[in-house]
Amino acid sequence: MQEEQVILVDEQDNELGTMNKLEAHQKGLLHRAFSVFVFNDQNELMLQQRAQHKYHSGGLWTNTCCSHPRPNEVLDTGIHRRLMEEMGFDCDIHYAFKFLYKAELDRGLTEHELDHVFIGHYDGTPKLNPEEACDWKYMSIEAIEQEMQEVPERYTEWFKIILKQHRNKFLTIKA
């Protein structure tokens, strides 16, 4: 089975080539990514707890879905593919914003991503893929922020960065 590839980009999101996903994270090279935030009718965010055996950030809570588009894959297609692969559902999504970040992770890995953030709406129950996620829950942004202050080690680095830097965008965007 071929290793997953990520799309290397510059800060303007121009493609520079591809690389093995693990190698890109070992070298901390900038690559394209996406994060999906799915809200319910009560404006609560669906969180996923990453599977314990993931290659980084295992067991940590994060946004609904996050991943990388494959080479030659339209971003929208990759997002819907990963929602199904990770959470077992699909929903309408729309683009919210993009941002660049770099964060040190466990196992000597570095996330350096140009992250495209999308918002969606879903009121159902996900059907988790145990290879990807081991639990889920809905929480308000305020409750998440409170818990992040009390026990930040329970959350992924990128999720903490997104909420800290872009909180107001989630309060003004309706799914």
QUIKA-V274842 format. One record per residue. N is the residue number from 0. RES is the residue in three letters. OMEGA is omega in radians with two decimals (* if undefined). Layout:
n->N res->RES omega->OMEGA
n->N res->RES omega->OMEGA
This chain:
n->0 res->MET omega->-3.12
n->1 res->GLN omega->3.09
n->2 res->GLU omega->3.07
n->3 res->GLU omega->3.10
n->4 res->GLN omega->3.00
n->5 res->VAL omega->3.14
n->6 res->ILE omega->3.07
n->7 res->LEU omega->-3.11
n->8 res->VAL omega->2.96
n->9 res->ASP omega->-3.07
n->10 res->GLU omega->3.07
n->11 res->GLN omega->3.11
n->12 res->ASP omega->3.02
n->13 res->ASN omega->-3.10
n->14 res->GLU omega->3.14
n->15 res->LEU omega->-3.11
n->16 res->GLY omega->3.12
n->17 res->THR omega->3.12
n->18 res->MET omega->3.01
n->19 res->ASN omega->-3.07
n->20 res->LYS omega->-3.11
n->21 res->LEU omega->3.14
n->22 res->GLU omega->3.11
n->23 res->ALA omega->3.12
n->24 res->HIS omega->3.07
n->25 res->GLN omega->-3.10
n->26 res->LYS omega->-3.13
n->27 res->GLY omega->-3.11
n->28 res->LEU omega->-3.11
n->29 res->LEU omega->3.13
n->30 res->HIS omega->-3.10
n->31 res->ARG omega->3.13
n->32 res->ALA omega->3.01
n->33 res->PHE omega->3.07
n->34 res->SER omega->-3.12
n->35 res->VAL omega->3.11
n->36 res->PHE omega->-3.10
n->37 res->VAL omega->-3.12
n->38 res->PHE omega->3.06
n->39 res->ASN omega->-3.11
n->40 res->ASP omega->3.10
n->41 res->GLN omega->-3.12
n->42 res->ASN omega->3.05
n->43 res->GLU omega->-3.14
n->44 res->LEU omega->3.02
n->45 res->MET omega->3.08
n->46 res->LEU omega->2.98
n->47 res->GLN omega->2.99
n->48 res->GLN omega->-3.10
n->49 res->ARG omega->3.11
n->50 res->ALA omega->-3.08
n->51 res->GLN omega->-3.02
n->52 res->HIS omega->3.12
n->53 res->LYS omega->-3.05
n->54 res->TYR omega->2.93
n->55 res->HIS omega->3.05
n->56 res->SER omega->3.12
n->57 res->GLY omega->3.09
n->58 res->GLY omega->-3.12
n->59 res->LEU omega->3.10
n->60 res->TRP omega->-3.11
n->61 res->THR omega->3.11
n->62 res->ASN omega->-2.98
n->63 res->THR omega->-3.07
n->64 res->CYS omega->3.06
n->65 res->CYS omega->-3.10
n->66 res->SER omega->-3.13
n->67 res->HIS omega->3.01
n->68 res->PRO omega->3.09
n->69 res->ARG omega->3.05
n->70 res->PRO omega->-3.13
n->71 res->ASN omega->3.10
n->72 res->GLU omega->3.06
n->73 res->VAL omega->-3.09
n->74 res->LEU omega->-3.14
n->75 res->ASP omega->3.12
n->76 res->THR omega->3.12
n->77 res->GLY omega->-3.14
n->78 res->ILE omega->-3.14
n->79 res->HIS omega->3.09
n->80 res->ARG omega->-3.08
n->81 res->ARG omega->3.04
n->82 res->LEU omega->3.12
n->83 res->MET omega->-3.09
n->84 res->GLU omega->-3.09
n->85 res->GLU omega->-2.94
n->86 res->MET omega->3.06
n->87 res->GLY omega->3.04
n->88 res->PHE omega->3.05
n->89 res->ASP omega->3.12
n->90 res->CYS omega->3.04
n->91 res->ASP omega->3.10
n->92 res->ILE omega->3.00
n->93 res->HIS omega->-3.09
n->94 res->TYR omega->3.12
n->95 res->ALA omega->-3.12
n->96 res->PHE omega->3.01
n->97 res->LYS omega->3.12
n->98 res->PHE omega->-3.13
n->99 res->LEU omega->3.09
n->100 res->TYR omega->3.06
n->101 res->LYS omega->-3.10
n->102 res->ALA omega->3.05
n->103 res->GLU omega->-3.13
n->104 res->LEU omega->3.04
n->105 res->ASP omega->3.08
n->106 res->ARG omega->3.08
n->107 res->GLY omega->-3.11
n->108 res->LEU omega->3.13
n->109 res->THR omega->2.98
n->110 res->GLU omega->3.04
n->111 res->HIS omega->-2.93
n->112 res->GLU omega->2.84
n->113 res->LEU omega->-2.93
n->114 res->ASP omega->3.08
n->115 res->HIS omega->-3.04
n->116 res->VAL omega->-3.13
n->117 res->PHE omega->-3.12
n->118 res->ILE omega->3.09
n->119 res->GLY omega->3.12
n->120 res->HIS omega->3.11
n->121 res->TYR omega->3.14
n->122 res->ASP omega->-3.06
n->123 res->GLY omega->3.12
n->124 res->THR omega->3.13
n->125 res->PRO omega->3.04
n->126 res->LYS omega->-2.99
n->127 res->LEU omega->2.96
n->128 res->ASN omega->-3.06
n->129 res->PRO omega->3.04
n->130 res->GLU omega->-3.07
n->131 res->GLU omega->-3.03
n->132 res->ALA omega->-3.13
n->133 res->CYS omega->3.12
n->134 res->ASP omega->3.12
n->135 res->TRP omega->3.05
n->136 res->LYS omega->2.99
n->137 res->TYR omega->3.05
n->138 res->MET omega->3.03
n->139 res->SER omega->3.09
n->140 res->ILE omega->-3.13
n->141 res->GLU omega->3.13
n->142 res->ALA omega->3.10
n->143 res->ILE omega->-3.14
n->144 res->GLU omega->3.12
n->145 res->GLN omega->3.14
n->146 res->GLU omega->3.10
n->147 res->MET omega->3.10
n->148 res->GLN omega->-3.07
n->149 res->GLU omega->-3.10
n->150 res->VAL omega->-3.07
n->151 res->PRO omega->-3.12
n->152 res->GLU omega->3.10
n->153 res->ARG omega->-3.01
n->154 res->TYR omega->3.11
n->155 res->THR omega->-3.12
n->156 res->GLU omega->-3.09
n->157 res->TRP omega->3.13
n->158 res->PHE omega->3.09
n->159 res->LYS omega->3.14
n->160 res->ILE omega->-3.12
n->161 res->ILE omega->-3.10
n->162 res->LEU omega->-3.13
n->163 res->LYS omega->-3.04
n->164 res->GLN omega->-2.97
n->165 res->HIS omega->-3.10
n->166 res->ARG omega->-3.05
n->167 res->ASN omega->3.12
n->168 res->LYS omega->3.13
n->169 res->PHE omega->3.13
n->170 res->LEU omega->-3.11
n->171 res->THR omega->-3.12
n->172 res->ILE omega->3.05
n->173 res->LYS omega->3.14
n->174 res->ALA omega->*
